[in-house]
Amino acid sequence: MKVERKPLPLVCPNPVILVTTQDKKKNRANIITLTLVGGICWNPPIIGIGIGVNQYSKGLVEHFKEFVVNIPSAEMIKDVEFCGLVSGREIDKFANTGFTPVSSTKVKPPMIKECLMNLECKVIKSIPLGSNILFLGEVVCLHVDESILDNKGGINLEEANPIMFNLTNSYWRIGGKIAAYGFSQSKESLID
Ligand SMILES: Cc1cc2nc3c(=O)[nH]c(=O)nc-3n(C[C@H](O)[C@H](O)[C@H](O)COP(=O)(O)O)c2cc1C
């Protein structure tokens, strides 16, 4: 038997990412922790992020129409939560965490050096949805640390050690691999 619960955007689990933006007036970058995020189109490669309408970061994304998605690892959890509990309106989050800004290739906001994957994005559309605005960002550059590449050049999720969130109260890491994609039909990749 199943019971009904308050509707939530729970995809069980949601990823936890760090989005970097640039503040022109303060002349510094900011970091926001987000769990409302997903890849939603292969070609062009598009990511959707849901930022609260009152968040400081929301105005920063709107200003430059650019952001970087940085994928943190489990051992960064303390700084990840810090960036999700304090606002960059008052505090320079780079100066108050172990995160280091490094220049991006194609957008103004910096990447976080310590994160093993960084996705530079340009906003192609924003859609107000209620409490949050959906920003659709085209991935214009994807950086992957060599340390998490397998011998075929694929990204090894286990090495990336990403953080998951159950959307209500706790952080998790991923477990082990279940099977290779297409194992039941001898297919090798979801995309070409
Ligand atoms: C695990 C976690 C997930 C979060 N997910 C979101 C989210 O998806 N959207 C959002 O607007 N805020 C989210 N937040 C809250 C923001 O990170 C938080 O309000 C932050 O302080 C805003 O930073 P800013 O004021 O510098 O923009 C999350 C916080 C945590 C800890």
The ligand as an SDF file (V2000), in Angstrom:
LIG
                    3D

 31 33  0  0  0  0  0  0  0  0999 V2000
   21.4090   21.3450   -0.0460 C   0  0  0  0  0  0  0  0  0  0  0  0
   20.8390   22.6870   -0.4350 C   0  0  0  0  0  0  0  0  0  0  0  0
   20.1080   22.8150   -1.5960 C   0  0  0  0  0  0  0  0  0  0  0  0
   19.5950   24.0490   -2.0010 C   0  0  0  0  0  0  0  0  0  0  0  0
   18.8970   24.1360   -3.1710 N   0  0  0  0  0  0  0  0  0  0  0  0
   18.4370   25.3440   -3.5770 C   0  0  0  0  0  0  0  0  0  0  0  0
   17.7920   25.4610   -4.8460 C   0  0  0  0  0  0  0  0  0  0  0  0
   17.6670   24.5120   -5.6120 O   0  0  0  0  0  0  0  0  0  0  0  0
   17.3410   26.7040   -5.2090 N   0  0  0  0  0  0  0  0  0  0  0  0
   17.5130   27.8190   -4.4150 C   0  0  0  0  0  0  0  0  0  0  0  0
   17.1070   28.9070   -4.8090 O   0  0  0  0  0  0  0  0  0  0  0  0
   18.1280   27.7100   -3.2110 N   0  0  0  0  0  0  0  0  0  0  0  0
   18.6060   26.5140   -2.7920 C   0  0  0  0  0  0  0  0  0  0  0  0
   19.2440   26.4050   -1.5920 N   0  0  0  0  0  0  0  0  0  0  0  0
   19.3360   27.5920   -0.7270 C   0  0  0  0  0  0  0  0  0  0  0  0
   20.4440   28.5510   -1.1600 C   0  0  0  0  0  0  0  0  0  0  0  0
   21.6600   27.8700   -1.4210 O   0  0  0  0  0  0  0  0  0  0  0  0
   20.6850   29.5800   -0.0300 C   0  0  0  0  0  0  0  0  0  0  0  0
   19.5040   30.3180    0.1940 O   0  0  0  0  0  0  0  0  0  0  0  0
   21.8590   30.4920   -0.2600 C   0  0  0  0  0  0  0  0  0  0  0  0
   22.2270   31.0930    0.9530 O   0  0  0  0  0  0  0  0  0  0  0  0
   21.5780   31.5870   -1.2790 C   0  0  0  0  0  0  0  0  0  0  0  0
   22.8050   32.2090   -1.5770 O   0  0  0  0  0  0  0  0  0  0  0  0
   22.9030   33.7000   -2.1730 P   0  0  0  0  0  0  0  0  0  0  0  0
   22.0920   34.6020   -1.2710 O   0  0  0  0  0  0  0  0  0  0  0  0
   24.3680   34.0230   -2.0680 O   0  0  0  0  0  0  0  0  0  0  0  0
   22.3970   33.6960   -3.5550 O   0  0  0  0  0  0  0  0  0  0  0  0
   19.7860   25.1880   -1.1810 C   0  0  0  0  0  0  0  0  0  0  0  0
   20.5280   25.0590    0.0150 C   0  0  0  0  0  0  0  0  0  0  0  0
   21.0510   23.8270    0.3760 C   0  0  0  0  0  0  0  0  0  0  0  0
   21.8510   23.7180    1.6400 C   0  0  0  0  0  0  0  0  0  0  0  0
  1  2  1  0
  2  3  1  0
  2 30  2  0
  3  4  2  0
  4  5  1  0
  4 28  1  0
  5  6  2  0
  6  7  1  0
  6 13  1  0
  7  8  2  0
  7  9  1  0
  9 10  1  0
 10 11  2  0
 10 12  1  0
 12 13  2  0
 13 14  1  0
 14 15  1  0
 14 28  1  0
 15 16  1  0
 16 17  1  0
 16 18  1  0
 18 19  1  0
 18 20  1  0
 20 21  1  0
 20 22  1  0
 22 23  1  0
 23 24  1  0
 24 25  2  0
 24 26  1  0
 24 27  1  0
 28 29  2  0
 29 30  1  0
 30 31  1  0
M  END
$$$$
